[in-house]
Amino acid sequence: MKNIPKQKLVVILGATAAGKTDLGVWLAKKYNGEVVSADSRLVYREMNIGTAKPKNESSDGFITNGVIHHMINESSLKKIYTAAVFKKRAISEIKKIGRKNKNAFLVGGTGLYIDAVVDNIDFPSILPNNELRNVLEKKTLEELVYEYGLLDPLGVERIDKNNKRRLIRAIEVCRLTGKSFWENRRLNDPIFDCLEIGIKVERDELADRIKKRINRMIKDGLQNEAINLIKKYGEISPLQTIGYQEWKDYITKEIDKKDIEEIKERIFLNTNKFSKRQITWFQKNKKIHWIKTKKEAEKLVKEFLK
């Protein structure tokens, strides 16, 4: 029986503020495509400014420069949204794009989400243990990272150490199975023929972009958005996110210019650390083609899609 060619999928990845969305939209517009977001925070409704969410929404999805974006506003903040859920939904959206004879571009910086789709990873189907979760919820991020490091030395190097929900789930799987979270994953045959493109930005330039992005978010109203969400939902896992978590100490006080500068500095330092972890995660993937310019990316995509 003749093998049926796999649907092609272009992946655009990189650190926060590297220019992934801009490049993804530019390529999708050029090559009759639609974007599937691979961002673990864009999936949540109400988190808008702090996630740099596209503003124009239609019945087909969010629109940027005429390009449709999928996998945004998938979930309420109260629900647990896992990499396994993302994988199932993203694969469905990518196949729908293919059925329209269009090209799919998976764009984002959440390494686990990207790997889940590209490598067709099956995650542990371990049922949640509420008693254990309640105990772990009371621990600080630092305590959770330390405990997870003891249980899974490999996994702790790759996990998002600011994501309390993911840390709790990883510890839960380790405790209930007696194996590391990473040993519980299973890689299957790839579903798609993938081209992975990483955006390489020098550290100084990336730091400058991060600062400009934070200033823009503050100007757009991040303060009100973050404080209102924390007042409404409390310190739930999705709000343990850079850009939101830094405001929790200011809920009950009047914020002055000095406070704003201090918060901006906290957000910058946390974002800078996070971007380094993103780069470390992606550098372990030898399939990624690292580029510095749009023209380099265009050459790769043109050759891949023809």
C-alpha positions as CSV (number, residue, x, y, z in Angstrom):
1,M,0.0,0.0,0.0
2,K,1.3,3.4,-1.0
3,N,2.2,5.7,1.9
4,I,0.1,8.8,2.1
5,P,2.2,12.0,2.5
6,K,1.9,13.6,5.9
7,Q,0.4,17.1,6.2
8,K,3.1,19.7,6.4
9,L,3.4,21.9,9.5
10,V,5.7,24.9,9.9
11,V,6.6,25.6,13.5
12,I,7.9,29.1,14.6
13,L,9.4,29.1,18.0
14,G,11.7,31.1,20.3
15,A,11.9,33.1,23.5
16,T,9.4,35.7,24.7
17,A,9.6,38.9,22.6
18,A,11.8,37.3,20.0
19,G,9.2,38.2,17.3
20,K,7.5,34.8,16.8
21,T,4.0,36.2,16.1
22,D,5.3,38.8,13.7
23,L,7.2,36.2,11.7
24,G,4.4,33.7,11.9
25,V,1.9,36.2,10.5
26,W,4.3,37.3,7.8
27,L,4.9,33.8,6.6
28,A,1.3,32.7,6.9
29,K,0.2,35.7,4.8
30,K,2.8,34.9,2.2
31,Y,2.1,31.2,2.0
32,N,-1.7,31.0,2.3
33,G,-1.7,30.0,5.9
34,E,-3.3,30.2,9.3
35,V,-1.7,30.4,12.7
36,V,-2.2,27.9,15.5
37,S,-1.0,29.4,18.8
38,A,1.3,27.4,21.0
39,D,1.2,29.6,24.1
40,S,0.1,28.2,27.5
41,R,-1.4,31.5,28.6
42,L,-3.2,32.6,25.4
43,V,-5.5,29.6,25.9
44,Y,-7.1,31.5,28.8
45,R,-9.9,34.0,28.5
46,E,-9.6,37.3,30.3
47,M,-5.8,37.3,30.3
48,N,-5.4,39.8,27.5
49,I,-2.9,42.6,27.9
50,G,-0.4,40.6,29.9
51,T,-0.3,37.8,27.2
52,A,-0.1,40.2,24.2
53,K,-3.3,38.6,22.9
54,P,-4.5,39.7,19.4
55,K,-7.3,42.2,19.7
56,N,-9.4,41.5,16.6
57,E,-11.8,38.6,17.1
58,S,-14.2,37.1,14.5
59,S,-16.3,34.0,14.1
60,D,-13.3,32.3,12.5
61,G,-10.9,33.2,15.3
62,F,-8.6,36.1,16.2
63,I,-7.3,38.0,13.2
64,T,-3.9,39.8,12.8
65,N,-3.1,41.5,9.6
66,G,-5.7,39.3,7.8
67,V,-4.3,36.0,9.2
68,I,-6.6,33.8,11.4
69,H,-5.2,32.6,14.8
70,H,-6.5,29.5,16.5
71,M,-6.1,28.1,20.0
72,I,-6.8,31.4,21.8
73,N,-9.4,31.8,24.5
74,E,-9.9,28.1,24.7
75,S,-10.6,27.9,28.5
76,S,-11.9,29.8,31.5
77,L,-9.3,30.7,34.2
78,K,-11.0,28.3,36.6
79,K,-10.3,25.2,34.5
80,I,-7.1,23.2,34.4
81,Y,-5.7,23.2,30.8
82,T,-3.1,20.6,30.3
83,A,-0.6,19.9,27.5
84,A,-2.6,16.8,26.7
85,V,-5.7,18.9,26.1
86,F,-3.8,21.3,24.0
87,K,-2.3,18.6,21.9
88,K,-5.7,17.1,21.0
89,R,-7.2,20.5,20.2
90,A,-4.2,21.8,18.3
91,I,-4.0,18.6,16.1
92,S,-7.7,19.0,15.3
93,E,-7.3,22.7,14.3
94,I,-4.2,21.9,12.2
95,K,-6.0,19.2,10.3
96,K,-9.0,21.5,9.7
97,I,-6.6,24.1,8.1
98,G,-5.2,21.4,5.9
99,R,-8.7,20.4,4.7
100,K,-9.1,24.0,3.5
101,N,-6.0,23.5,1.4
102,K,-4.2,26.0,3.5
103,N,-0.8,25.8,5.3
104,A,-0.7,25.6,9.2
105,F,1.8,27.5,11.2
106,L,2.3,26.5,14.8
107,V,3.6,29.6,16.5
108,G,4.6,30.0,20.2
109,G,7.1,29.7,23.0
110,T,5.6,26.9,25.2
111,G,8.1,24.1,24.5
112,L,6.0,21.3,26.0
113,Y,3.0,22.3,23.9
114,I,5.1,22.4,20.7
115,D,6.8,19.1,21.5
116,A,3.4,17.5,22.3
117,V,2.3,18.2,18.7
118,V,5.5,17.7,16.8
119,D,6.6,14.5,18.5
120,N,3.1,13.2,19.1
121,I,3.6,12.8,22.8
122,D,1.1,10.8,24.9
123,F,1.1,12.1,28.5
124,P,0.4,10.0,31.7
125,S,-3.3,9.3,32.1
126,I,-3.1,9.4,35.9
127,L,-6.2,10.6,37.6
128,P,-5.8,13.7,39.8
129,N,-5.4,13.1,43.5
130,N,-7.2,15.9,45.2
131,E,-5.8,15.1,48.7
132,L,-2.2,15.3,47.4
133,R,-3.0,18.4,45.4
134,N,-4.4,20.2,48.4
135,V,-1.2,19.6,50.3
136,L,1.0,20.7,47.4
137,E,-1.0,23.8,46.7
138,K,0.0,25.1,50.1
139,K,3.7,25.0,49.2
140,T,5.7,27.8,47.6
141,L,7.1,27.6,44.1
142,E,10.6,27.1,45.6
143,E,9.5,24.2,47.7
144,L,7.7,22.6,44.8
145,V,10.8,22.9,42.5
146,Y,13.0,21.4,45.2
147,E,10.6,18.4,45.7
148,Y,10.2,17.8,42.0
149,G,14.0,18.0,41.6
150,L,14.4,15.1,44.0
151,L,11.8,13.0,42.2
152,D,12.8,13.9,38.6
153,P,16.3,15.4,38.1
154,L,15.8,15.4,34.3
155,G,12.3,16.9,34.3
156,V,13.2,19.7,36.7
157,E,15.7,21.0,34.2
158,R,13.0,21.3,31.5
159,I,9.8,22.3,33.4
160,D,8.6,25.9,33.7
161,K,9.6,26.6,37.3
162,N,7.0,29.5,37.5
163,N,4.1,27.3,36.6
164,K,2.7,26.0,39.9
165,R,0.0,23.9,38.3
166,R,2.5,22.1,36.1
167,L,4.9,21.5,39.0
168,I,2.1,20.0,41.1
169,R,1.0,17.7,38.2
170,A,4.6,16.5,37.7
171,I,5.0,15.7,41.4
172,E,1.6,14.0,41.4
173,V,2.6,11.7,38.5
174,C,6.0,10.9,40.1
175,R,4.4,10.1,43.5
176,L,1.6,8.0,42.1
177,T,3.6,6.0,39.6
178,G,7.0,5.8,41.2
179,K,8.5,7.0,37.9
180,S,9.7,10.4,36.7
181,F,7.2,12.5,34.8
182,W,9.4,12.2,31.7
183,E,9.6,8.4,31.9
184,N,5.8,8.3,31.9
185,R,5.6,10.1,28.5
186,R,5.4,8.1,25.3
187,L,6.6,9.3,21.9
188,N,4.6,8.0,18.9
189,D,5.1,8.2,15.2
190,P,4.8,11.9,14.1
191,I,1.4,12.9,12.7
192,F,2.8,15.8,10.7
193,D,5.8,16.5,8.5
194,C,7.3,19.4,10.4
195,L,9.8,22.2,9.8
196,E,10.9,23.8,13.0
197,I,12.3,27.3,12.8
198,G,13.7,29.1,15.8
199,I,14.3,32.8,16.0
200,K,17.7,33.7,17.3
201,V,18.1,37.1,19.0
202,E,21.1,38.4,20.8
203,R,20.7,38.7,24.6
204,D,21.1,42.5,24.7
205,E,18.6,43.0,21.9
206,L,16.1,40.5,23.5
207,A,16.4,42.3,26.9
208,D,15.6,45.6,25.1
209,R,12.6,44.1,23.4
210,I,11.3,42.7,26.7
211,K,11.6,46.2,28.3
212,K,9.7,47.8,25.5
213,R,7.0,45.2,25.6
214,I,6.5,45.6,29.4
215,N,6.3,49.4,29.0
216,R,3.6,48.9,26.2
217,M,1.6,46.6,28.4
218,I,1.7,49.0,31.4
219,K,0.6,51.8,29.1
220,D,-2.3,49.6,27.7
221,G,-3.6,48.9,31.2
222,L,-1.9,45.8,32.6
223,Q,-2.1,47.2,36.2
224,N,-5.9,47.2,36.2
225,E,-6.3,43.9,34.3
226,A,-3.9,42.0,36.7
227,I,-5.3,43.5,39.9
228,N,-9.0,43.0,38.8
229,L,-8.3,39.3,37.9
230,I,-6.4,38.6,41.2
231,K,-9.3,40.2,43.2
232,K,-11.8,38.1,41.2
233,Y,-10.1,34.7,41.2
234,G,-7.4,34.9,43.9
235,E,-4.0,33.3,43.4
236,I,-5.1,30.5,41.0
237,S,-2.5,28.8,38.9
238,P,-3.0,30.7,35.6
239,L,-2.4,34.0,37.5
240,Q,0.9,32.7,38.8
241,T,2.2,34.1,35.5
242,I,4.8,36.7,34.8
243,G,3.1,40.0,34.3
244,Y,0.3,39.1,36.7
245,Q,1.9,37.6,39.8
246,E,4.0,40.7,40.4
247,W,0.9,42.7,41.3
248,K,-0.4,40.6,44.2
249,D,1.5,42.5,46.9
250,Y,-0.2,45.8,45.7
251,I,-3.9,44.7,45.8
252,T,-4.7,46.6,49.0
253,K,-2.6,49.7,48.6
254,E,-2.4,52.8,46.4
255,I,0.2,52.4,43.7
256,D,2.5,55.3,43.0
257,K,5.1,55.9,40.3
258,K,7.9,54.3,42.5
259,D,5.8,51.2,42.9
260,I,5.2,50.9,39.2
261,E,8.9,51.1,38.4
262,E,9.6,48.4,41.0
263,I,6.9,46.2,39.5
264,K,8.2,46.8,36.0
265,E,11.7,45.8,37.2
266,R,10.3,42.6,38.8
267,I,8.4,41.7,35.6
268,F,11.6,42.3,33.5
269,L,13.8,40.2,35.7
270,N,11.3,37.3,35.8
271,T,10.7,37.5,32.0
272,N,14.4,37.6,31.4
273,K,15.0,34.5,33.5
274,F,12.0,32.8,31.8
275,S,13.4,33.6,28.3
276,K,16.7,31.9,29.2
277,R,14.8,28.8,30.3
278,Q,12.9,28.8,27.0
279,I,16.2,29.0,25.0
280,T,17.7,26.2,27.1
281,W,14.6,24.0,26.3
282,F,14.8,24.7,22.6
283,Q,18.5,24.3,22.3
284,K,18.2,20.6,23.2
285,N,16.2,20.1,20.0
286,K,18.6,19.5,17.2
287,K,15.9,19.6,14.5
288,I,15.4,23.3,14.9
289,H,16.7,25.6,12.1
290,W,17.9,28.8,13.8
291,I,17.4,32.0,11.9
292,K,18.0,35.7,12.4
293,T,16.1,37.3,9.5
294,K,12.7,36.9,7.7
295,K,14.5,36.1,4.5
296,E,16.3,33.1,6.1
297,A,12.9,31.8,7.3
298,E,11.3,32.4,3.9
299,K,13.9,30.4,2.1
300,L,13.4,27.5,4.5
301,V,9.6,27.6,4.2
302,K,9.6,28.0,0.4
303,E,11.8,24.9,0.0
304,F,9.8,22.9,2.6
305,L,6.3,23.6,1.1
306,K,7.1,23.2,-2.6
